[in-house]
Amino acid sequence: SSRFPVAATSLTSTALVQALFMMVSVYLLGLQRHAAWRWVPPVSVATVVIYAGLTFVLDGVALRKLIVALHLSALMVWPLMLPAAWRMQLKWQPALIALLVVSWGVFLFYALIYTFNIRYTARFAEARTMLDAAVVIGLLLVYTLQKKDYERSLKRQLRKKEQIERALLEKVVEERTRELNEALERAKKADAAKTDFLSRVTHDLKSPLTAIIGYAQLLRVEQGRTGQMSGIIHNSAAHMLRLVSRLID
């Protein structure tokens, strides 16, 4: 262990990095919506908190063994996420999985170095820094592309929704227009029927009444009962003519 004089804070940082890797993997791969992997972020955070508390109790050797055990446990659990992540069939999912596999390989390599006490050289440190930088850049690039795709998808959905609403509005307007045209046609027919009715009333009722009134006036000049009865006929016919005229008006 003297070959790796690692302080407790350094081991805690290692645990934190491992927990962040697990959490980032869950959220980048969209597994937070998967019931089987929803537990990973809270468990990762709880593990770091518990490990940080144990640094005040355990010695350096025990802490080192514990961090190696946690590291290897997380690295064994992580590949089990891949089938669920692959089945999601998202556009950039293969690229994300490939980048995270590289990062997982780096973590596994250095976990094995800690486990088997392999000599850690500056060349290893340089290689890890370069790989970590490449993975981070790749993840940022994929995240940017994902965001652009998501924005384009939202725009397409918005346009599609607008088209559907426009088509629905046009259909409603067409139906209302048809109903109004039908109502207008019914009104025209009703108006034509009313006009026909009034013309019939005018011709079939007023014309005979006018004739009755005219002949009754001629008979009123007669003396006696004939003149008296013709007066009654004239008055009744005139009253009926007034009623018919009021009905027509």
One Martini backbone bead per residue (centre of mass of N, CA, C, O) as a GRO file, in nm:
protein
  249
    1SER     BB    1   0.051   0.066  -0.010
    2SER     BB    2   0.296   0.263  -0.043
    3ARG     BB    3   0.258   0.299  -0.356
    4PHE     BB    4  -0.045   0.426  -0.251
    5PRO     BB    5  -0.065   0.739  -0.114
    6VAL     BB    6  -0.387   0.778  -0.020
    7ALA     BB    7  -0.618   0.986   0.066
    8ALA     BB    8  -0.934   1.025   0.180
    9THR     BB    9  -1.016   1.248  -0.021
   10SER     BB   10  -0.937   1.090  -0.275
   11LEU     BB   11  -1.132   0.852  -0.231
   12THR     BB   12  -1.388   1.024  -0.229
   13SER     BB   13  -1.351   1.129  -0.516
   14THR     BB   14  -1.368   0.853  -0.649
   15ALA     BB   15  -1.658   0.793  -0.552
   16LEU     BB   16  -1.784   1.041  -0.685
   17VAL     BB   17  -1.709   0.975  -0.978
   18GLN     BB   18  -1.857   0.706  -0.987
   19ALA     BB   19  -2.138   0.819  -0.922
   20LEU     BB   20  -2.152   1.014  -1.162
   21PHE     BB   21  -2.131   0.801  -1.379
   22MET     BB   22  -2.394   0.654  -1.309
   23MET     BB   23  -2.586   0.898  -1.332
   24VAL     BB   24  -2.515   0.988  -1.619
   25SER     BB   25  -2.592   0.723  -1.753
   26VAL     BB   26  -2.891   0.724  -1.683
   27TYR     BB   27  -2.965   1.006  -1.814
   28LEU     BB   28  -2.842   0.973  -2.101
   29LEU     BB   29  -3.002   0.686  -2.155
   30GLY     BB   30  -3.300   0.711  -2.017
   31LEU     BB   31  -3.333   0.529  -1.733
   32GLN     BB   32  -3.531   0.701  -1.547
   33ARG     BB   33  -3.788   0.550  -1.700
   34HIS     BB   34  -3.673   0.291  -1.569
   35ALA     BB   35  -3.759   0.091  -1.311
   36ALA     BB   36  -3.484  -0.082  -1.280
   37TRP     BB   37  -3.292   0.219  -1.275
   38ARG     BB   38  -3.400   0.440  -1.064
   39TRP     BB   39  -3.199   0.369  -0.812
   40VAL     BB   40  -2.909   0.463  -0.881
   41PRO     BB   41  -2.876   0.763  -0.795
   42PRO     BB   42  -2.950   0.741  -0.488
   43VAL     BB   43  -2.741   0.518  -0.423
   44SER     BB   44  -2.489   0.676  -0.507
   45VAL     BB   45  -2.520   0.907  -0.306
   46ALA     BB   46  -2.533   0.733  -0.049
   47THR     BB   47  -2.252   0.605  -0.082
   48VAL     BB   48  -2.086   0.865  -0.059
   49VAL     BB   49  -2.186   0.953   0.217
   50ILE     BB   50  -2.099   0.699   0.373
   51TYR     BB   51  -1.801   0.707   0.294
   52ALA     BB   52  -1.740   0.985   0.414
   53GLY     BB   53  -1.806   0.892   0.706
   54LEU     BB   54  -1.589   0.653   0.718
   55THR     BB   55  -1.325   0.834   0.715
   56PHE     BB   56  -1.357   0.881   1.041
   57VAL     BB   57  -1.307   0.557   1.115
   58LEU     BB   58  -1.123   0.451   0.907
   59ASP     BB   59  -0.858   0.343   0.758
   60GLY     BB   60  -0.671   0.340   0.475
   61VAL     BB   61  -0.693   0.037   0.403
   62ALA     BB   62  -1.001   0.008   0.435
   63LEU     BB   63  -1.075   0.229   0.234
   64ARG     BB   64  -0.940   0.100  -0.009
   65LYS     BB   65  -1.103  -0.162  -0.010
   66LEU     BB   66  -1.382  -0.028  -0.029
   67ILE     BB   67  -1.341   0.130  -0.297
   68VAL     BB   68  -1.285  -0.118  -0.468
   69ALA     BB   69  -1.552  -0.262  -0.416
   70LEU     BB   70  -1.735  -0.035  -0.521
   71HIS     BB   71  -1.611  -0.009  -0.798
   72LEU     BB   72  -1.660  -0.303  -0.896
   73SER     BB   73  -1.964  -0.308  -0.851
   74ALA     BB   74  -2.035  -0.080  -1.047
   75LEU     BB   75  -1.891  -0.211  -1.298
   76MET     BB   76  -2.086  -0.465  -1.294
   77VAL     BB   77  -2.359  -0.312  -1.318
   78TRP     BB   78  -2.341  -0.134  -1.574
   79PRO     BB   79  -2.377  -0.351  -1.814
   80LEU     BB   80  -2.684  -0.409  -1.733
   81MET     BB   81  -2.796  -0.145  -1.881
   82LEU     BB   82  -2.761  -0.189  -2.192
   83PRO     BB   83  -3.015  -0.342  -2.287
   84ALA     BB   84  -3.218  -0.119  -2.205
   85ALA     BB   85  -3.082   0.108  -2.372
   86TRP     BB   86  -3.097  -0.034  -2.655
   87ARG     BB   87  -3.419  -0.070  -2.664
   88MET     BB   88  -3.490   0.241  -2.707
   89GLN     BB   89  -3.401   0.352  -2.991
   90LEU     BB   90  -3.226   0.595  -3.020
   91LYS     BB   91  -3.047   0.790  -3.222
   92TRP     BB   92  -2.780   0.841  -3.006
   93GLN     BB   93  -2.730   0.576  -2.841
   94PRO     BB   94  -2.472   0.438  -2.960
   95ALA     BB   95  -2.278   0.674  -2.899
   96LEU     BB   96  -2.320   0.682  -2.594
   97ILE     BB   97  -2.239   0.392  -2.536
   98ALA     BB   98  -1.952   0.408  -2.649
   99LEU     BB   99  -1.848   0.632  -2.460
  100LEU     BB  100  -1.920   0.484  -2.192
  101VAL     BB  101  -1.745   0.236  -2.244
  102VAL     BB  102  -1.479   0.380  -2.237
  103SER     BB  103  -1.509   0.487  -1.950
  104TRP     BB  104  -1.548   0.210  -1.820
  105GLY     BB  105  -1.270   0.100  -1.907
  106VAL     BB  106  -1.105   0.300  -1.744
  107PHE     BB  107  -1.217   0.229  -1.468
  108LEU     BB  108  -1.139  -0.070  -1.479
  109PHE     BB  109  -0.835  -0.038  -1.514
  110TYR     BB  110  -0.790   0.127  -1.243
  111ALA     BB  111  -0.913  -0.083  -1.058
  112LEU     BB  112  -0.702  -0.302  -1.121
  113ILE     BB  113  -0.459  -0.143  -1.023
  114TYR     BB  114  -0.556  -0.126  -0.731
  115THR     BB  115  -0.600  -0.431  -0.679
  116PHE     BB  116  -0.295  -0.531  -0.801
  117ASN     BB  117  -0.071  -0.315  -0.759
  118ILE     BB  118   0.001  -0.145  -0.998
  119ARG     BB  119   0.201   0.054  -1.159
  120TYR     BB  120   0.183   0.407  -1.163
  121THR     BB  121   0.213   0.609  -1.439
  122ALA     BB  122   0.238   0.889  -1.635
  123ARG     BB  123   0.123   0.757  -1.890
  124PHE     BB  124  -0.148   0.682  -1.768
  125ALA     BB  125  -0.236   0.970  -1.698
  126GLU     BB  126  -0.234   1.080  -1.987
  127ALA     BB  127  -0.430   0.878  -2.111
  128ARG     BB  128  -0.668   0.940  -1.926
  129THR     BB  129  -0.698   1.238  -1.993
  130MET     BB  130  -0.753   1.199  -2.295
  131LEU     BB  131  -1.001   1.013  -2.268
  132ASP     BB  132  -1.174   1.197  -2.094
  133ALA     BB  133  -1.180   1.434  -2.294
  134ALA     BB  134  -1.306   1.278  -2.529
  135VAL     BB  135  -1.564   1.193  -2.385
  136VAL     BB  136  -1.668   1.473  -2.310
  137ILE     BB  137  -1.680   1.586  -2.595
  138GLY     BB  138  -1.867   1.368  -2.707
  139LEU     BB  139  -2.105   1.421  -2.511
  140LEU     BB  140  -2.149   1.717  -2.588
  141LEU     BB  141  -2.207   1.666  -2.884
  142VAL     BB  142  -2.446   1.474  -2.850
  143TYR     BB  143  -2.615   1.667  -2.679
  144THR     BB  144  -2.641   1.885  -2.896
  145LEU     BB  145  -2.776   1.703  -3.108
  146GLN     BB  146  -3.015   1.622  -2.935
  147LYS     BB  147  -3.128   1.907  -2.893
  148LYS     BB  148  -3.178   1.968  -3.191
  149ASP     BB  149  -3.366   1.730  -3.244
  150TYR     BB  150  -3.574   1.813  -3.032
  151GLU     BB  151  -3.646   2.086  -3.158
  152ARG     BB  152  -3.735   1.971  -3.431
  153SER     BB  153  -3.954   1.790  -3.315
  154LEU     BB  154  -4.123   2.017  -3.192
  155LYS     BB  155  -4.176   2.165  -3.458
  156ARG     BB  156  -4.318   1.931  -3.598
  157GLN     BB  157  -4.542   1.899  -3.390
  158LEU     BB  158  -4.649   2.188  -3.415
  159ARG     BB  159  -4.719   2.176  -3.716
  160LYS     BB  160  -4.907   1.934  -3.696
  161LYS     BB  161  -5.103   2.065  -3.497
  162GLU     BB  162  -5.176   2.305  -3.677
  163GLN     BB  163  -5.289   2.135  -3.910
  164ILE     BB  164  -5.509   1.997  -3.750
  165GLU     BB  165  -5.650   2.256  -3.650
  166ARG     BB  166  -5.701   2.372  -3.930
  167ALA     BB  167  -5.869   2.137  -4.037
  168LEU     BB  168  -6.082   2.153  -3.816
  169LEU     BB  169  -6.168   2.445  -3.872
  170GLU     BB  170  -6.249   2.401  -4.167
  171LYS     BB  171  -6.465   2.193  -4.104
  172VAL     BB  172  -6.639   2.370  -3.923
  173VAL     BB  173  -6.685   2.594  -4.130
  174GLU     BB  174  -6.814   2.412  -4.343
  175GLU     BB  175  -7.050   2.319  -4.168
  176ARG     BB  176  -7.163   2.600  -4.103
  177THR     BB  177  -7.205   2.685  -4.394
  178ARG     BB  178  -7.400   2.461  -4.467
  179GLU     BB  179  -7.611   2.530  -4.252
  180LEU     BB  180  -7.662   2.819  -4.352
  181ASN     BB  181  -7.750   2.740  -4.636
  182GLU     BB  182  -7.987   2.567  -4.546
  183ALA     BB  183  -8.129   2.790  -4.387
  184LEU     BB  184  -8.156   2.980  -4.631
  185GLU     BB  185  -8.320   2.786  -4.804
  186ARG     BB  186  -8.554   2.758  -4.605
  187ALA     BB  187  -8.621   3.060  -4.602
  188LYS     BB  188  -8.686   3.083  -4.902
  189LYS     BB  189  -8.912   2.876  -4.904
  190ALA     BB  190  -9.084   3.016  -4.690
  191ASP     BB  191  -9.112   3.282  -4.847
  192ALA     BB  192  -9.242   3.155  -5.094
  193ALA     BB  193  -9.485   3.033  -4.943
  194LYS     BB  194  -9.590   3.301  -4.835
  195THR     BB  195  -9.633   3.438  -5.109
  196ASP     BB  196  -9.825   3.223  -5.217
  197PHE     BB  197 -10.034   3.253  -4.994
  198LEU     BB  198 -10.098   3.553  -5.038
  199SER     BB  199 -10.185   3.529  -5.332
  200ARG     BB  200 -10.417   3.333  -5.276
  201VAL     BB  201 -10.572   3.508  -5.079
  202THR     BB  202 -10.610   3.744  -5.268
  203HIS     BB  203 -10.756   3.583  -5.495
  204ASP     BB  204 -10.961   3.373  -5.333
  205LEU     BB  205 -11.089   3.611  -5.136
  206LYS     BB  206 -11.098   3.907  -5.243
  207SER     BB  207 -11.245   3.867  -5.510
  208PRO     BB  208 -11.517   3.754  -5.405
  209LEU     BB  209 -11.572   3.987  -5.207
  210THR     BB  210 -11.583   4.209  -5.414
  211ALA     BB  211 -11.823   4.090  -5.565
  212ILE     BB  212 -12.021   4.083  -5.331
  213ILE     BB  213 -12.015   4.385  -5.268
  214GLY     BB  214 -12.105   4.482  -5.545
  215TYR     BB  215 -12.386   4.333  -5.554
  216ALA     BB  216 -12.490   4.446  -5.284
  217GLN     BB  217 -12.501   4.741  -5.379
  218LEU     BB  218 -12.709   4.691  -5.604
  219LEU     BB  219 -12.934   4.572  -5.401
  220ARG     BB  220 -12.977   4.825  -5.204
  221VAL     BB  221 -13.185   4.978  -5.398
  222GLU     BB  222 -13.381   4.798  -5.303
  223GLN     BB  223 -13.685   4.729  -5.181
  224GLY     BB  224 -13.712   4.606  -4.883
  225ARG     BB  225 -13.595   4.298  -4.808
  226THR     BB  226 -13.367   4.297  -5.020
  227GLY     BB  227 -13.217   4.551  -4.924
  228GLN     BB  228 -13.171   4.455  -4.635
  229MET     BB  229 -13.008   4.191  -4.704
  230SER     BB  230 -12.787   4.333  -4.873
  231GLY     BB  231 -12.672   4.495  -4.635
  232ILE     BB  232 -12.575   4.254  -4.472
  233ILE     BB  233 -12.391   4.139  -4.689
  234HIS     BB  234 -12.211   4.389  -4.717
  235ASN     BB  235 -12.108   4.408  -4.422
  236SER     BB  236 -11.990   4.124  -4.401
  237ALA     BB  237 -11.796   4.144  -4.643
  238ALA     BB  238 -11.640   4.392  -4.540
  239HIS     BB  239 -11.537   4.258  -4.282
  240MET     BB  240 -11.388   4.025  -4.419
  241LEU     BB  241 -11.198   4.206  -4.587
  242ARG     BB  242 -11.055   4.328  -4.347
  243LEU     BB  243 -10.943   4.064  -4.229
  244VAL     BB  244 -10.782   3.981  -4.479
  245SER     BB  245 -10.600   4.233  -4.490
  246ARG     BB  246 -10.473   4.191  -4.210
  247LEU     BB  247 -10.353   3.914  -4.268
  248ILE     BB  248 -10.170   4.003  -4.500
  249ASP     BB  249 -10.017   4.227  -4.325
   0.00000   0.00000   0.00000
